[in-house]
């Protein structure tokens, strides 16, 4: 009898333990069961041009279990983490996404304020705005002006090790303390919880989405209010929505007409300023777009939009400001493009501004720099690109060049900063340690003139 009782108790303990292990009833499993090697290839990344509100999971959905690894090879398994009884805030990250970088202070503030009540993680995914390679959100090379100015210039990783290297440099550069885990080889997080460069999920202890942000903590979303609501904390006055009947003005930071060389990206900056003591919601509409063949334009506020998006909005807090950037992506020929943007107050009739923009390409602005296609039998490529020390220039059919052939490197202002003779060699090295981070143009010249012109990214 005593043995039967012992076995019964043991059976009940096993059933209870099994139930606890699976009590979340998560929706399947994604990720990788074993740590990838640095040499393992990243799967092809499909193009996604949909809205971030429409991708991934939604409020009330049960998420799948997942397993990913950090830089040290330590793993995170969601079902195991949920056993501690804490909700989870999981934010998608991509270093080449300026929005993600700009929101890191918010994430650090969440960690400081709620670190004892919730667990917070970053899942690192595909590069949103790589150099040279196309963006997975536009299908075009879309590096962004902020990435250029911040020298956040990376190609799309081809291996797990290359992705890890970017994460390592990001942590060192940004001083991130929130734990970061790296998406799997086939981008399982990005494909299932996205695609998106900086969305976020607040998940309750049962693995159910309590709140989803298409863009992390972008107005009208408020992560602090969402967390307080989930935890049952008193909600502050900002969580009730508040009035959005504020007014704004728009002003240009530079002339509305701007010129640059053919093939360049022309940017014109302006500022939206809330002149009231209430929040203002401003609809931004591209009402006219008159562009030459091969040109596109794009709007950029707190997020930069693909060229095919004609409308967006921003909510500006009382007394706050919001930068607006008009982009012209030009072609290799001289031409002129025009755009008109309407800034319209959603809630205050008559508080509107209409702004014309003009981009002009002019070869005379260049001091010898021209973006030309390689249509002859000679080709040249720089490896690596981006480069941090020594650039290796490999020349195909170097024997077809004249004996005085040379490679010249120019900065973005057209100043020649490097010159080296080719001497009919198929490989030429140039030391770029003395060049500042940024974009340059390298050109191959010989007696026939300019043969080829390509872009070179320097990042130390």
N, C-alpha and C positions, 0 to 999 in steps of 0.2 A: 504493500500500500504506500509505504514511504517512497519507494522508487517510482511508483506511478505519479505521485504528487510532484516529485522532483522533475520528472519528464514533462509534466503538464506545465509547470512553471517555466521550464526551459523553452517549451514550445511557444508559450505566450510572449516570452522575451524576444524570441526570434521573429515572431509575427510583428510585434511592436517595432523592433529595430528595422525590419524590412519596410514597414509602412512609413517610418520616419525617413528612411533613405529615399523613398519614392513619393513622399507626400506632396511634393510640389507638382507632380504630373506635368513636367515640362514638355514642350511640343517638339519632340525629336532631338536630334543632336547635330551640331555642325562643328567645324574646326579640324584639328589634327590630333591624332592620338599619340603620335611620337614627335619629338623635337626635330624639325627639319635641319638639314645641314646647310652651311653657308653657300655651298655650290648648287643647291637645289634651285631649279628654275621657277620663276613666278608664272602662273598660267596667263594666257592672253586676256587682256582687259577689254571687255566690250564697251561700246559707246553707249552712254546713257544721257538722254536729252530731256527726260521728263522732270516733273516737279518733285522736290524733296518731300513735300507733304504727302505725295501719293506713293512713295516707295517705302519698303520695310514694313514694320508692324505698327499697329494703332492702339489707342487707349482701349483697354479691356482685353487685348490679345494676350495669350500666354506665349512667351518666347521659347525658343529652343534652348536646350542645354548647350554649352560650348566649352571648348578647351583651346587655349592659346598660351604662348610662351613669352617671357620677357627677355631682355638682353642677356641675363645670367642663365637662361635656360630653365628658370622656374615657371611652373604652369599655373593657370587659373582655370578652375572648373566651376561653372556657375552653380550647379546643384550642390556642390560641397560648400561654396561660399554662402549660399542661402541658409544653410544649417545654423549659422550664427544668429539668425533672427533679425538681421539688419537689412533694410532696403538698399538697393544699389542704384547709383547714378553712373551711367556708362556713356562716355562722350567719344565720338569718332574724331580722329585727328589726322591731319596731313600737313606737314611742315610748310609745303609750298602753297597752302591756302592762307592768304592774309587774314581772312575772317577768323580762322582757328587761332592764329597767333595773337590777334587782337583780343580774343576772348579768354586767353589763358589767365589774365588777372582775375576775371570773374570766377574761373574754376578754382583758382588758389583761394579766393575768398570763401567759396562754398566749403572747401576743405577745412579752412580755419574755423568756420562757424559751425559746421555740422559733422566734422570728422569723427566725433564720438557716437553719432546717431546713425549715420549711413556710411556705406563703403563707396568709394569713388575710384573709377578706373578710366583710363584712356585706351581705346583700341586703335592702333595705328594702321592706316589703310593705304590705298594707292595715292600717288602724288596727283594733286588737283591741277597744278599749273607748272608742269616741268618745263625746262628749257629744251629746245630742239625737238623733243617729242611732243605729240599732240596731247591735248587735254582730254581725259575720258568724258568730260562734260560738254565738249563742243566739237570735237573732231578736228580742231585746228590748234596750231601752236599759240598758246595763250598764257604767256609768262607773267603778265601784269606789271604795271609800273612800280607797285610797292615791292614786289619781289626783286626787281632790278635795284631799287634804291636801298633795300635791306640786304642785298647780296645773298638772297635765299635762292640759289640757282642750282638746281639738281635735275638730272635726267630721270626718267621713269626707271626704277630698278628692274633689272632683268633676273636677279637672283635674290634669295632670302638674305644672303649676306649683305648685298647692296642696300636692301631696305633697312637692315639692322644698323648699318653705318650711318644712314641718315638720322635714324632715331637717336643714336649715340651723340651725333653732332648737335641735334636739336636740344637734347637734354643739357648739354654743356653750354650751348648758346643762350637758352631761355631760362635755365635754372628751375626746371620743372621738378616738383616733388611728388606729384600724384603718380601712382603706379601706372606704367605703360606696358601694354601687351600688344604683340605684333600679330596682325591678321595672318591667316594661313596661306599656303602656297597658291591656292586657287581663290584667294580673296573671299573666303566664306562669310566673314562678318560683313564686308562691303556689299556682297551680293544679296544677303538675306536681310540685314538690318538697314541697308541703304538701297541703292547706291546714293551716297551723299558724302561730302567732305567734312562736315562738322555738325551732324545731327546729334541728338542726345535722347537717352531713354532713362526715365525714372521708374524703376521696377520694384514692386512690393515684395514682401517676403514669400509670396507664393509663386513668383515668377511672372506676374501679370503686369502689363504696362499701365502705370498710373498716369504718367504724362509723357508726351513725346514732343520734342522740339525739332522741326525741320532744320533750323539753324539754332545752335545752342544759345539760349538766353537772349534771343533777338526779340525785341518788342513786336507784338504785345505779349509774347511769352515772358514769364518771370520765374526763373528756377527757384528763387528764394521763397516765393509764394507757394510754388508747387510742393516744395519740401515741407514747409510749415503745414500745408494742408494734409499731406500724407502722414505726418507725425502727430497731427492733432494739436499743433501749436496755435496760439492766437495769431490771427492774420492782421498785418499792418494795414494802414489806410491805402497804400499803393496797390494792395491786392484786390481791392474792390473795383478796380478799373479806373475810376476817377474820370474827370472831365477831359475831353480831347477837343475843346473848343478854342484852343490857342491859335495865335496868328504867327505868320512868318514873313521874312523877306528873303529874296535871293540876290546875290551879288557875285560877279565874276572876280576871280583872283588874278586874272590876266586877260589880254585881249581875246575877243571872240573869234578872231581870225589868226591861225597859226600855220607856219610853213615848216617843212622839213624835206629831207631827201626822199626820192621815190623808194618805196619798199619799207619805209619807217612806220612806226606807230606814233601817231600824233595824239597828244593828250592836252585837254584844256580844263583847267580847274576852276571850280566855283564853290560857294558856301551858302547853305540854307541856315538861317538863323531864326530861332524862335524868339519873338519879341514880346512874349506875354508871360503870365505866371501860370499858364495851363499848358498841358501837352498839346502838340499840333500834329495831325496826321496829314501828310502831303503825298498826294498821288503824283507820280512822275510818268509822263506819257510822251513817247516819241511820235509826234504828229506829222512830221515831214522828214523823209530820208531820200535825198537826191544824190546818188553816188555813182561814180564811174564803174564800169565792169572791173571785177577783181577787188573792189573795195568793200569793206563792211564797217559798221559802226556799232558801238556798244555803250551801255550805261553802267556807271559804277557809283554806288553809294556806300553803305556799310558792307554791302556785298557787290561783287562784280558779276554782271549778267552776261549770258551768251548773246551773240550778235542778233539772234532772231527774236529776242524778247523785247516787246515794245512798251510794256507797262510794268511798273513796280510801285512801291510806296515805302515811306519811312515814317516813323513816329519819333518826333523830336521832343525831348522833355522841356519843361518850362525853362526858358533862358538858355537852352542848349544850342549847339550847332551841329551840322552834319555836312561833311565834305561831299561834293558831287564832282565826278570826273567824266568828261565826254571823250570817248575813244574813237579815233579813225584808224583803221587798219588799211594801209595803202598798198598799191601794186608797184611794179617796177617801172611804170611809165609816169611821166609828168601829167598831173591832172588836178581837178578841184572837186571836192565833195562838200555837201551842205546838209545840215540836220537842224530841225527845230524841235525843242523840248518844251512841253507845258508842265509847269509846276503848279498843281491845283490843290488848294485846301479842301479836304474832303468834307469838313463840317462847317466851314465859314464861307458863305457865298461872297464872291467877288475878290477873295484873297488869292489871286492867281498871278503867275509870272510866265511870260513866254520868252524864250531865249533862243536866238539863232547862233549856230556854230558853223565855221568854215575851216576846212583843212585843205592845204595847198601843198603839192609836192613840186620841188624845183631842184633840178640837178646842179644848178649853179651854187647852191648852198653847200655842196659837198666839196671838200678839198681833195678830190681824187677818189673818193669812195663812191662806188656804184654797185648796186646789187644786180648781178648779171647771172643768167643761167649758164650752166656748163653744157654747151651743145657741141663741143668738139671732142676729140679723142683723148684729150688730156684731162685728168681729174686729180684732185688733191683733197685729202681729208686729214683732220687733226685728231690725234689720239693721245691722251684722253680729252674729252670735251664735255663738261668743264674740266679745266686743268688747274692744278695748284702749284706746279713747280716747272716741269719740263714738258713742252709740247712736241710731240713727234709728228712731223708732217710727211705723209706718205704720198708720193707723186707717181701716178700711173702714166706710163709713156713719157718719162722725163727726157728721153733721148730726142723727142720731137721739139723740145725747147731750145732756144738759142743759148749760146754759151754765157750770155750775160743775164740769164734768168735769175730772179730774186723773189723772195717772199717779204712782203711788207705788212706790218701790223699797224692799224690805226685805232685811236680811241673814238668814242662816239661823237666827239667834236670835229673829227677829221684830222687830228694831229697824228703824224706818223711817229710811232714810238719804238718800232723795231724794224730792222732790215737785215737780211742775211742772204748771201749768195747761194744759189742752188748747186752750181757746178755740175749740172747734169746728173746729180745724185737722185736716187729713188726715195731716199729718206733723209730728212733734215731735222735737226733738233734746235729748238729755241728756248732759252731760259726765260721764264716769265715771273720769276720770284720778285723782281723789282716793280711789277705792274700791280696797280690797285685792283681790288675785286670789281667785277663788272663785265659789261659786254664790249667786245672789240670786233673789228673786221680784219680778216687776213686776206691778202690779195697775192696772186701769182702774176708776175710781170715778166715779159721778155721783149725782144726787139720788135715783136708784133704788137706790143702794147699790153693792155690788161687782158689776161686770159680767164681768170676765175676770181670770184669774190665770195667769201663765206663768213659766217659768224663764229666767233670764238668767245667762250665764257671763261673768265678767270675767277677762281674761288680758292683762296688759301685756307 
